[in-house]
Amino acid sequence: MRISTLFVLATLWLAGTAVAAPLEQILESPHREADSGRDVDRHPAETLAFFQVEPDMTVVEVWPGGGGWYTAILAPWLRDHGTLYAAQFPADSGVDFYRRALQRYQEKLSARPALYDQVKITHLGPPEHTDIAPAGSADRVLTFRNVHNWAKAGTAEAAFESFFRALKPGGVLGVVEHRAPAGRPLEEQIESGYMTEAYVIEQAENAGFELEANASINANPADDTEHPAGVWTLPPTLRLGEENRDRYLRIGESDRMTLRFRKPE
């Protein structure tokens, strides 16, 4: 993007003016300066294109976490002509990490109303919280690197059922998840954070979805998935600190599946 375009966008956002911008401009805009370094691993433009997201759609982003990495892209893109639901952690969660992440996310939204004031926060925390959007209202439900958490909590079935309920007939569920080699036992999947494609597909199909496409957009052949602290060994977490840090930075972020499911008409 040319400097003049960046200046105009920055000026409008600082002035509190809503900006309808193409996705490419949003990806390069000043508010993403701290996030954009991860684009090389997360491929947001290609991933959203594969999930067939358009700026006039109703989209649910599931568990955006405290940082809201994808929210920083989706919220301004959908702000003027679409709707973004953020299906966040419940405020009454028994997990302190989830409560703190929700607070951080709310603070992020409040700090930049020109970008985030139209985001609608809902909550996902089965079995009590499963209404992530009005039933049959969403064009897209998107989840990024979350399935292992639901598998660990034993709530994957309820989570996928909530996605199905929120979507319109013909709507799309987009899933990005750390990918385990085929055949890895479920207990090892949960421990490592890497899930098999078979497990994810089974959960989605059991909820009523049909697998439509499988992409290699977020694949990383350098990741053999065998790490002492599971997926959290790799960036961005780097759980082992300085131990073999350069090696893990060279590998990059995890190998990931990118799956598109559709709710039958």
PLY file of the C-alpha trace (Angstrom):
ply
format ascii 1.0
element vertex 265
property float x
property float y
property float z
element edge 264
property int vertex1
property int vertex2
end_header
0.00 0.00 0.00
1.30 3.50 -0.79
2.23 5.81 2.09
-0.55 8.22 1.13
-3.17 5.49 1.54
-1.78 4.48 4.90
-1.87 8.11 6.02
-5.49 8.56 4.95
-6.61 5.37 6.70
-4.71 6.24 9.88
-6.13 9.76 9.91
-9.70 8.55 9.47
-9.38 5.91 12.19
-7.86 8.38 14.63
-10.70 10.76 13.88
-13.21 8.04 14.71
-14.52 7.75 11.15
-15.65 4.38 9.84
-13.66 3.29 6.82
-14.87 0.79 4.26
-11.63 -0.62 2.91
-10.66 -3.60 0.80
-9.22 -6.53 2.71
-5.75 -5.84 1.33
-5.77 -2.34 2.80
-6.96 -3.58 6.18
-4.16 -6.16 6.29
-1.60 -3.41 5.72
-3.21 -0.76 7.92
-1.47 0.82 10.96
-3.62 -0.82 13.62
-2.18 -4.24 12.63
1.46 -3.23 12.96
2.02 -5.57 15.92
0.12 -8.44 14.25
1.21 -8.38 10.64
4.49 -10.21 11.24
2.48 -13.40 11.68
0.76 -13.10 8.31
3.51 -15.21 6.76
2.46 -18.12 8.98
-1.29 -17.49 9.16
-2.05 -16.44 5.55
-5.18 -14.44 6.44
-6.07 -13.26 2.92
-5.80 -16.74 1.43
-7.57 -18.35 4.38
-10.54 -15.97 4.32
-10.78 -16.37 0.55
-10.86 -20.15 0.95
-13.65 -19.79 3.50
-15.45 -17.56 0.96
-15.93 -14.69 3.39
-17.33 -11.44 1.96
-17.63 -8.04 3.71
-21.44 -8.03 3.66
-21.80 -11.34 5.52
-22.74 -12.24 9.08
-19.66 -13.95 10.49
-19.04 -15.63 13.85
-15.44 -15.75 15.03
-15.23 -18.44 17.69
-12.95 -17.93 20.69
-10.90 -15.01 19.37
-8.90 -15.03 22.62
-7.57 -12.00 24.42
-5.65 -10.61 21.46
-8.32 -10.94 18.80
-5.81 -11.42 15.98
-8.46 -12.19 13.37
-10.89 -9.71 14.91
-8.49 -6.93 13.93
-9.06 -8.00 10.33
-12.69 -9.04 10.36
-14.15 -6.19 12.44
-13.13 -3.30 10.17
-13.78 -5.37 7.04
-17.35 -6.25 8.08
-18.08 -3.06 10.00
-20.10 -1.10 7.44
-21.92 -3.80 5.51
-21.73 -7.02 7.53
-21.94 -8.26 11.10
-19.26 -9.82 13.30
-20.17 -11.93 16.32
-17.27 -12.76 18.62
-18.16 -15.99 20.42
-15.92 -15.40 23.40
-15.10 -17.20 26.62
-17.90 -16.93 29.20
-17.56 -14.27 31.87
-18.53 -16.87 34.48
-15.94 -19.42 33.32
-14.22 -21.38 36.05
-10.94 -20.97 34.15
-9.09 -17.84 35.22
-7.19 -17.66 31.91
-10.48 -17.47 30.00
-11.87 -14.72 32.22
-8.71 -12.66 31.87
-8.66 -13.18 28.11
-12.25 -11.97 27.83
-11.37 -8.85 29.78
-8.35 -8.15 27.57
-10.51 -8.58 24.48
-13.17 -6.21 25.78
-10.49 -3.65 26.55
-9.09 -4.02 23.04
-12.51 -3.32 21.53
-13.21 -0.38 23.80
-9.87 1.25 23.02
-10.64 1.66 19.30
-14.36 2.18 18.76
-13.86 3.35 15.18
-12.72 -0.19 14.40
-14.55 -2.37 16.90
-17.76 -0.70 18.10
-19.97 -2.93 15.95
-18.59 -6.25 17.23
-21.29 -8.27 19.02
-19.87 -10.39 21.85
-21.56 -13.70 22.57
-20.22 -16.63 24.55
-19.32 -20.26 23.94
-18.80 -22.50 26.96
-20.80 -25.71 26.79
-23.05 -26.84 28.27
-24.27 -23.53 29.72
-23.28 -21.20 26.86
-23.94 -22.42 23.31
-25.87 -19.60 21.61
-23.08 -17.97 19.61
-25.47 -16.13 17.27
-29.20 -16.20 16.57
-30.14 -19.58 15.11
-29.87 -19.69 11.33
-28.42 -16.18 11.08
-24.76 -16.67 10.20
-23.22 -16.98 6.76
-19.87 -18.11 8.18
-18.59 -19.57 11.43
-14.80 -19.48 11.72
-12.54 -21.08 14.31
-8.77 -20.83 14.40
-6.69 -23.31 16.45
-9.34 -24.11 19.06
-10.51 -27.68 18.50
-7.87 -29.19 20.82
-9.28 -27.13 23.69
-12.78 -28.52 23.19
-11.43 -32.03 22.82
-9.60 -31.66 26.12
-12.71 -30.31 27.86
-14.97 -32.97 26.36
-17.14 -30.29 24.74
-16.26 -30.71 21.06
-19.61 -32.28 20.21
-21.55 -29.42 21.79
-19.31 -26.81 20.17
-19.82 -28.15 16.65
-23.55 -28.45 17.27
-23.62 -24.76 18.24
-21.84 -23.88 14.98
-24.39 -25.85 12.99
-27.30 -24.19 14.79
-25.97 -20.66 14.20
-25.41 -21.09 10.47
-27.93 -20.53 7.72
-28.66 -23.50 5.45
-25.82 -23.42 2.93
-23.56 -21.57 5.38
-19.89 -22.42 5.83
-17.89 -23.57 8.83
-14.20 -22.79 8.42
-11.71 -24.62 10.64
-7.98 -24.04 11.02
-6.34 -26.40 13.52
-2.91 -27.78 14.42
-2.58 -31.03 12.45
-1.44 -34.33 13.92
-0.30 -37.26 11.79
-3.10 -39.66 10.93
-3.69 -42.33 13.54
-2.34 -40.50 16.58
-4.37 -41.60 19.65
-6.81 -39.02 20.97
-5.04 -38.76 24.33
-1.80 -37.85 22.55
-3.63 -35.38 20.34
-5.00 -33.58 23.36
-1.66 -33.60 25.16
0.24 -32.25 22.15
-2.39 -29.79 20.90
-2.23 -31.36 17.43
-5.48 -32.95 16.24
-5.94 -35.36 13.36
-8.00 -34.31 10.37
-10.08 -37.44 10.92
-11.07 -36.27 14.41
-12.10 -32.79 13.23
-14.01 -34.13 10.25
-15.81 -36.66 12.45
-16.92 -33.94 14.88
-18.20 -31.75 12.07
-19.99 -34.54 10.24
-21.60 -35.77 13.44
-23.06 -32.28 13.86
-24.54 -32.43 10.35
-21.87 -30.71 8.24
-20.53 -31.90 4.92
-16.82 -31.58 4.16
-16.51 -29.44 1.04
-12.79 -28.75 0.66
-9.40 -29.26 2.30
-6.63 -26.74 1.61
-2.87 -26.68 2.24
-2.83 -22.91 2.81
-1.58 -23.22 6.39
0.55 -26.33 5.99
4.11 -26.26 7.33
6.20 -29.22 6.11
9.02 -28.20 8.46
6.89 -29.10 11.48
7.12 -32.80 12.33
4.73 -32.24 15.30
7.13 -34.04 17.68
8.06 -31.47 20.31
8.73 -31.74 24.07
6.02 -29.23 24.99
3.64 -30.05 22.16
2.54 -27.34 19.76
3.34 -24.74 22.42
7.04 -25.47 21.86
6.83 -23.51 18.61
6.22 -19.81 18.11
4.40 -17.77 19.11
4.34 -19.46 22.55
7.94 -20.79 22.69
7.18 -22.47 26.00
10.76 -23.73 26.46
12.12 -20.20 26.51
15.70 -20.01 25.26
16.10 -23.79 24.94
16.57 -24.51 21.21
14.80 -21.21 20.52
16.51 -20.60 17.18
15.60 -24.09 16.00
11.93 -23.59 16.81
11.89 -20.15 15.23
13.28 -21.69 12.05
10.44 -24.24 12.03
7.89 -21.46 12.45
4.30 -21.86 13.54
2.60 -25.25 13.52
1.52 -27.36 10.58
-2.22 -26.72 10.24
-5.22 -28.16 8.46
-7.62 -25.77 6.76
-11.04 -27.33 6.25
-14.26 -25.92 4.76
-17.53 -27.53 5.76
-21.03 -26.63 4.59
-24.39 -26.89 6.29
-26.74 -28.62 3.85
-29.48 -26.53 2.24
0 1
1 2
2 3
3 4
4 5
5 6
6 7
7 8
8 9
9 10
10 11
11 12
12 13
13 14
14 15
15 16
16 17
17 18
18 19
19 20
20 21
21 22
22 23
23 24
24 25
25 26
26 27
27 28
28 29
29 30
30 31
31 32
32 33
33 34
34 35
35 36
36 37
37 38
38 39
39 40
40 41
41 42
42 43
43 44
44 45
45 46
46 47
47 48
48 49
49 50
50 51
51 52
52 53
53 54
54 55
55 56
56 57
57 58
58 59
59 60
60 61
61 62
62 63
63 64
64 65
65 66
66 67
67 68
68 69
69 70
70 71
71 72
72 73
73 74
74 75
75 76
76 77
77 78
78 79
79 80
80 81
81 82
82 83
83 84
84 85
85 86
86 87
87 88
88 89
89 90
90 91
91 92
92 93
93 94
94 95
95 96
96 97
97 98
98 99
99 100
100 101
101 102
102 103
103 104
104 105
105 106
106 107
107 108
108 109
109 110
110 111
111 112
112 113
113 114
114 115
115 116
116 117
117 118
118 119
119 120
120 121
121 122
122 123
123 124
124 125
125 126
126 127
127 128
128 129
129 130
130 131
131 132
132 133
133 134
134 135
135 136
136 137
137 138
138 139
139 140
140 141
141 142
142 143
143 144
144 145
145 146
146 147
147 148
148 149
149 150
150 151
151 152
152 153
153 154
154 155
155 156
156 157
157 158
158 159
159 160
160 161
161 162
162 163
163 164
164 165
165 166
166 167
167 168
168 169
169 170
170 171
171 172
172 173
173 174
174 175
175 176
176 177
177 178
178 179
179 180
180 181
181 182
182 183
183 184
184 185
185 186
186 187
187 188
188 189
189 190
190 191
191 192
192 193
193 194
194 195
195 196
196 197
197 198
198 199
199 200
200 201
201 202
202 203
203 204
204 205
205 206
206 207
207 208
208 209
209 210
210 211
211 212
212 213
213 214
214 215
215 216
216 217
217 218
218 219
219 220
220 221
221 222
222 223
223 224
224 225
225 226
226 227
227 228
228 229
229 230
230 231
231 232
232 233
233 234
234 235
235 236
236 237
237 238
238 239
239 240
240 241
241 242
242 243
243 244
244 245
245 246
246 247
247 248
248 249
249 250
250 251
251 252
252 253
253 254
254 255
255 256
256 257
257 258
258 259
259 260
260 261
261 262
262 263
263 264
